[in-house]
Amino acid sequence: MHLSSILLTSLTLALTQASIWPAPKKLTTGNTTLFIDESLKITYNGDPVRWNSPSLHDTGGAFAQDAETLLNMQLPYTYSYKPDTSCAWSSKAVIQGAVSRSLNSIFHQNFVPWMLHEKNSQFEPDVHGSGQGRVKSLSITQNSKNDSESPYTSLAEDIDESYTLSLSEEGVAEIKAPTAIGVLRALESFSQLFYSHTTGKIGAYRKGLSYTPEDIQYIHEYAVHRGVQVIVEIDMPGHTGSIAFAYPELIVAYNQQPYQWWCAEPPCGAFKLNSTAVDSFLDKLFDDLLPRVAPYTAYFHTGGDELNKNDSMLDEGVRSNSSQVLQPLLQRFMDKNHARVRKHGLVPMVWEEMATEWNITMGKDVVVQTWLGEPSIKQVTGLGHKVIDSNYNFWYLDCGRGHWLNFDNGAAFKAFYPFQDWCSPAKGWRLIYSHDPARA
């Protein structure tokens, strides 16, 4: 295998040799940005890639396409194109298939690399900025063609997979390779050079990861037509750190380190328990959201999971992690939330900790969701509440995949090695079906 050479004079994306695979032998980048759209014109050895040759036996398809070719019109690319396996192998068919896959990857399956950046990072270029060019054409030149046999004529033969890929400020992309396999490798690299662009709002992990009112309506209506009742949950007062991006005055202990002192799942953050501003915020939130879900469901989940007492040590209105101090504040918090839910004709739901750990007094209409096992079911039903059993020992499907956090070398590395997740092992279908909540 021969490595590639890539010249990108017009990319501002943070490309390194490690970010393209296979790693190129030589990589040069520029300092401007180019965008790409589906009007891109692609040629292979001077001929359009998409258009087929006319046939006297073809009364539609290819002949109609070539009729448009004669009019010098660009046809849309076929993203699902696959070479006809009944025909003899040809370089052009292989390249056409590679073009189809590459464009499908760029325009329909491409990714925003948000997991490689900090939350809310503005790594994307401004699509409305001045001086932004576009990729207008891609020219593919294969120096030698071998249409008589497969490119993999011998496993022992050293196949030349080298190529050069260049992209100019004028929006002209060019691939040169000695073999069809080299062209395939170049197209694979080409598809890695473009990230999808999205829009979004503050607080989402990345742009686009937020629910609009239309999204909420669609989800509920989709479920209703399939006999499913969607129950929306906003977990609180814990697990609310993302709100700090828009309303920092409402949240305490956001992203505090070391995280294990402040929460079970970083980045940490919880509502302040003694804040009139939080009350006003939740009044507005529930009055906006609950009328949207009330036509479709009978319940609303108010959370209550994994609240860490230490968070309130940082709350200027509390400054304590004592259960005796926090329990009355949490009781008032939950009373107000459940009143908001009932105001809109819905039944409140909570996680088990409100009943089993915090001893919160709740109405008998409140449904409690348990997750820590059979003893919790007995305790909650003994208090007179209906229970939804979601025992993690049977029904948590994200278990057994390894720890999702990173740990620094040293004490943390040793403590968490070999980095099993908290609920290993994985739960197979037989274990899932073996669980009988009634036995609790």
C-alpha positions in Angstrom: 0.0 0.0 0.0 1.2 3.5 -0.8 0.3 6.4 1.3 -1.5 9.5 0.0 -0.7 13.1 -0.3 -3.4 15.7 0.4 -3.2 19.4 -0.3 -6.0 21.4 1.2 -5.5 25.1 0.7 -9.0 26.1 1.8 -9.9 24.3 5.0 -10.0 25.9 8.5 -11.2 22.7 10.1 -8.8 21.4 12.8 -7.3 18.7 10.6 -4.2 16.7 11.5 -2.7 13.6 10.0 -4.3 11.7 12.8 -7.8 13.0 11.9 -7.8 11.4 8.5 -7.6 7.7 8.1 -5.6 6.2 6.5 -3.1 8.8 7.6 -1.7 10.7 4.6 2.1 10.8 4.0 1.8 14.6 3.5 -0.9 17.0 4.6 -1.0 20.8 4.0 -3.9 22.9 5.2 -5.0 26.5 4.5 -6.8 29.2 6.5 -10.2 29.7 4.9 -13.4 27.6 4.8 -15.2 26.0 1.9 -18.7 24.7 2.0 -20.1 21.9 -0.2 -23.6 21.3 -1.5 -25.4 18.8 -3.7 -24.9 20.7 -6.9 -21.3 19.6 -7.0 -20.3 18.4 -10.5 -18.1 15.4 -10.6 -16.2 14.0 -13.6 -14.2 10.8 -14.0 -11.4 11.0 -16.6 -13.3 13.8 -18.2 -16.7 12.1 -18.3 -19.6 12.8 -16.0 -19.8 10.2 -13.3 -23.6 10.0 -13.0 -24.6 9.7 -16.6 -24.9 6.4 -18.3 -24.5 5.5 -22.0 -27.7 5.3 -24.0 -28.9 2.0 -25.2 -31.3 1.1 -28.0 -32.9 -1.5 -25.6 -33.3 1.1 -22.9 -36.6 2.9 -23.4 -36.4 5.0 -20.2 -33.7 5.4 -17.5 -30.3 5.7 -19.1 -31.5 7.0 -22.5 -33.6 9.7 -20.8 -30.6 10.6 -18.6 -28.4 11.0 -21.7 -31.1 13.2 -23.3 -30.5 15.5 -20.4 -26.7 15.1 -20.8 -27.1 16.5 -24.3 -28.8 19.5 -22.8 -25.8 19.9 -20.6 -27.9 19.5 -17.4 -26.6 18.1 -14.2 -28.6 15.1 -12.9 -29.0 14.4 -9.2 -26.6 11.8 -7.8 -28.0 8.4 -6.9 -27.0 7.9 -3.3 -28.0 4.2 -3.3 -26.2 3.3 -6.6 -24.6 -0.1 -6.6 -22.8 -1.5 -9.7 -24.7 -4.2 -11.5 -23.2 -7.5 -10.4 -24.3 -9.2 -13.6 -22.0 -7.1 -15.7 -18.2 -7.4 -16.2 -16.2 -5.5 -13.7 -15.3 -1.9 -14.8 -13.4 0.9 -13.2 -16.2 3.4 -14.0 -18.8 1.3 -12.2 -16.6 1.0 -9.1 -15.9 4.8 -9.1 -19.6 5.6 -9.6 -20.4 3.4 -6.6 -17.7 5.1 -4.5 -19.0 8.6 -5.5 -22.5 7.5 -4.4 -21.2 6.4 -1.0 -19.1 9.4 -0.5 -21.8 11.9 -1.3 -24.3 9.9 0.9 -21.8 10.1 3.7 -21.3 13.9 3.3 -24.9 15.0 2.8 -26.9 12.3 4.6 -24.8 10.5 7.2 -22.0 12.9 8.1 -21.3 14.0 11.6 -20.8 17.0 13.7 -17.7 16.2 15.8 -19.3 17.6 19.0 -18.0 14.8 21.3 -14.5 16.0 20.5 -15.2 19.5 21.8 -16.3 21.1 25.1 -20.0 21.6 25.6 -21.5 24.5 23.7 -18.3 24.9 21.7 -18.6 27.2 18.7 -16.3 25.3 16.4 -18.4 25.6 13.3 -17.8 28.4 10.8 -20.4 31.1 10.3 -22.4 30.1 7.2 -23.5 33.7 6.7 -20.0 35.1 7.0 -18.4 37.0 4.2 -15.9 35.4 1.8 -17.1 31.9 2.2 -16.6 29.9 -0.9 -18.1 26.7 -2.2 -16.7 23.5 -3.7 -18.0 23.7 -7.2 -16.4 20.7 -8.9 -14.5 17.4 -8.3 -12.3 16.1 -11.0 -11.2 12.5 -10.7 -8.3 11.3 -12.9 -7.2 7.7 -12.9 -3.9 7.2 -14.8 -4.5 3.6 -15.7 -7.7 1.6 -16.2 -8.1 -2.1 -16.0 -11.6 -3.1 -17.1 -10.9 -6.6 -17.9 -10.4 -8.0 -14.4 -10.8 -7.3 -10.8 -8.5 -4.8 -9.2 -7.6 -7.5 -6.7 -5.9 -9.8 -9.2 -3.6 -11.2 -6.6 -3.5 -11.0 -2.9 0.3 -11.2 -3.0 0.5 -8.3 -5.4 1.3 -4.9 -4.0 -1.7 -2.8 -5.1 -0.9 0.9 -5.6 -3.4 2.7 -3.5 -1.7 6.1 -3.7 -3.5 9.3 -4.6 -3.3 13.0 -4.4 -6.3 15.1 -3.4 -6.2 18.9 -3.7 -8.8 21.5 -2.9 -8.3 25.1 -4.0 -9.7 28.4 -2.8 -11.7 28.7 -6.1 -13.7 25.6 -5.1 -12.0 23.1 -7.4 -11.3 19.7 -6.0 -9.1 17.3 -7.8 -8.2 13.6 -7.3 -5.4 11.9 -9.1 -4.6 8.2 -8.7 -2.9 5.5 -10.7 -5.6 2.8 -9.9 -9.3 2.6 -9.2 -8.4 1.5 -5.6 -6.4 4.7 -5.2 -9.5 6.7 -6.3 -11.6 4.8 -3.7 -9.1 5.8 -1.0 -9.2 9.4 -2.1 -13.0 9.5 -2.0 -12.9 8.1 1.5 -10.6 10.9 2.6 -12.7 13.5 0.7 -15.8 12.5 2.6 -13.9 13.0 5.9 -13.1 16.7 5.1 -16.6 18.0 5.6 -18.7 18.3 8.8 -22.4 18.7 8.9 -23.6 22.2 9.9 -26.4 22.5 12.5 -28.2 25.2 14.4 -29.3 25.1 18.0 -29.8 26.9 21.3 -27.9 27.6 24.5 -27.9 24.8 27.0 -28.0 21.9 24.5 -24.9 19.8 24.5 -24.4 20.8 20.9 -26.4 22.8 18.4 -29.5 20.9 17.3 -29.9 18.8 20.5 -33.0 20.5 21.8 -36.7 19.8 21.6 -39.0 22.3 19.9 -42.7 22.4 20.6 -43.2 20.8 17.2 -40.8 18.0 18.2 -42.8 17.4 21.4 -46.1 17.2 19.5 -44.7 14.9 16.9 -43.3 12.5 19.5 -46.6 12.3 21.4 -48.7 11.9 18.3 -46.4 9.3 16.9 -46.8 7.3 20.1 -50.5 7.7 20.4 -51.1 6.2 17.0 -49.1 3.2 18.1 -50.9 2.7 21.5 -48.0 4.2 23.5 -48.2 6.8 26.2 -45.2 9.0 26.5 -44.4 10.4 29.9 -42.1 13.4 29.9 -39.6 13.8 32.8 -37.6 16.9 33.8 -35.4 15.5 36.5 -35.0 18.0 39.4 -33.7 19.4 41.6 -30.6 17.4 40.6 -29.3 16.7 37.1 -30.1 20.2 36.0 -26.6 21.5 35.3 -27.3 22.4 31.6 -29.8 25.1 32.8 -26.7 27.0 34.1 -25.8 28.0 30.5 -29.0 30.1 30.2 -29.9 30.8 33.9 -26.7 30.5 36.0 -28.4 32.3 38.9 -30.7 29.3 39.4 -28.1 26.5 39.6 -25.6 25.6 42.2 -22.4 23.4 41.9 -22.4 23.3 38.1 -19.3 21.4 36.9 -17.7 21.4 40.4 -14.6 19.2 40.8 -13.9 16.6 42.0 -17.3 15.6 40.7 -17.8 12.6 43.1 -18.3 15.1 45.9 -21.1 16.9 44.2 -23.0 14.4 41.9 -23.1 10.9 40.5 -22.9 12.0 36.9 -20.8 15.0 35.8 -21.0 17.8 35.0 -22.8 18.4 38.2 -25.5 21.0 38.9 -28.8 21.3 40.9 -31.5 23.9 41.4 -31.1 26.1 44.4 -33.6 24.9 47.1 -34.3 28.2 48.7 -34.7 30.6 45.8 -37.8 32.5 44.7 -36.1 32.9 41.3 -36.3 29.1 40.9 -40.0 29.2 41.8 -40.7 31.8 39.2 -38.7 29.9 36.6 -40.6 26.7 37.2 -44.0 28.4 37.2 -43.3 29.7 33.7 -41.7 26.4 32.5 -44.6 24.2 33.7 -47.3 26.7 32.4 -45.6 26.5 29.0 -44.8 22.8 28.8 -47.7 21.0 30.5 -50.5 22.3 28.3 -48.5 20.8 25.4 -48.3 17.3 26.8 -51.7 17.2 28.7 -53.7 16.2 25.6 -51.6 13.0 25.1 -50.7 11.7 28.6 -52.0 11.4 32.1 -48.7 11.8 33.9 -45.7 14.1 34.3 -42.4 13.0 35.9 -40.9 15.6 38.3 -37.7 13.6 38.9 -36.0 13.6 42.3 -33.1 11.3 41.4 -29.7 11.3 43.0 -29.8 14.7 44.7 -26.4 15.3 46.4 -26.6 17.0 49.7 -23.2 18.7 49.3 -24.5 20.9 46.5 -26.4 23.1 49.0 -23.1 23.8 50.8 -22.4 26.1 47.9 -25.9 27.6 47.9 -25.7 31.1 49.4 -29.3 30.7 50.6 -28.6 27.4 52.4 -24.9 26.7 53.2 -25.6 23.3 54.6 -25.5 19.6 53.7 -27.5 18.5 56.7 -30.6 16.4 56.0 -32.4 18.2 58.8 -31.9 21.5 57.0 -32.5 20.3 53.5 -35.5 18.0 54.0 -38.0 20.8 54.7 -36.7 22.8 51.7 -37.0 19.8 49.5 -40.5 19.1 50.8 -41.6 22.6 49.9 -39.9 22.2 46.4 -41.8 19.0 45.7 -45.1 20.3 47.0 -44.9 23.2 44.6 -44.0 21.1 41.7 -46.8 18.6 42.3 -49.2 21.5 42.6 -48.1 22.7 39.2 -48.6 19.3 37.7 -52.1 18.8 39.2 -53.0 22.3 38.1 -52.9 21.0 34.5 -54.8 17.9 35.2 -51.8 15.5 35.3 -50.6 13.0 37.9 -47.2 13.6 39.4 -44.4 11.0 39.3 -41.1 10.9 41.2 -38.0 8.7 41.6 -37.8 6.5 44.6 -35.3 8.6 46.5 -38.0 11.1 47.4 -39.8 8.5 49.4 -37.0 6.1 50.5 -34.1 8.5 51.2 -35.6 12.0 51.8 -38.9 10.9 53.5 -40.9 13.4 51.4 -44.6 13.4 52.2 -46.6 13.1 48.9 -50.2 12.7 47.9 -51.5 9.1 47.4 -52.0 10.0 43.7 -48.2 10.3 43.2 -46.6 7.4 41.3 -43.1 6.4 42.4 -40.6 4.9 40.0 -38.2 2.5 41.7 -34.8 1.4 40.2 -32.7 0.2 43.1 -34.3 -3.2 43.5 -37.0 -5.3 45.2 -36.6 -3.8 48.7 -37.5 -0.4 47.3 -40.7 -1.8 45.8 -41.8 -3.2 49.2 -40.9 0.1 51.0 -42.8 2.3 48.5 -45.9 0.2 48.2 -45.9 0.1 52.0 -46.3 3.8 51.9 -49.4 3.5 49.8 -48.0 4.6 46.5 -48.4 3.0 43.1 -45.0 1.8 41.7 -43.3 1.6 38.4 -40.6 -0.9 38.7 -37.4 -0.3 36.6 -35.0 -2.5 38.5 -31.5 -1.8 37.2 -30.4 -5.4 37.9 -32.7 -6.5 35.0 -33.8 -3.6 32.9 -30.9 -1.1 32.5 -29.7 -1.8 29.0 -26.6 0.5 29.1 -24.7 -1.8 31.5 -21.7 -3.9 30.7 -20.2 -1.4 28.2 -17.4 -0.1 30.3 -17.1 3.2 32.2 -18.1 6.3 30.3 -15.9 8.7 32.3 -12.2 9.4 31.9 -9.8 9.1 34.9 -6.4 10.8 35.4 -3.3 8.8 35.9 -2.5 8.0 39.5 -5.0 7.4 42.3 -8.2 7.7 40.2 -6.8 5.4 37.6 -6.0 2.8 40.2 -9.3 3.1 42.0 -11.4 2.6 38.9 -9.3 0.2 36.9 -10.3 -1.9 34.9 -13.1 0.8 34.3 -16.2 -1.3 34.5 -19.4 0.7 34.6 -21.5 0.9 37.8 -24.1 -1.8 36.7 -22.1 -4.5 34.9 -22.6 -7.0 33.5 -24.8 -6.4 30.4 -28.4 -7.6 30.7 -29.3 -10.1 28.1 -32.8 -10.8 26.9 -33.2 -13.9 29.0 -32.4 -12.1 32.2 -34.8 -9.3 31.2 -37.7 -11.7 30.7 -36.9 -13.5 33.9 -37.8 -10.5 36.1 -41.1 -10.7 37.8 -41.9 -7.5 39.8 -44.8 -9.2 41.5 -42.4 -11.4 43.4 -41.2 -8.4 45.3 
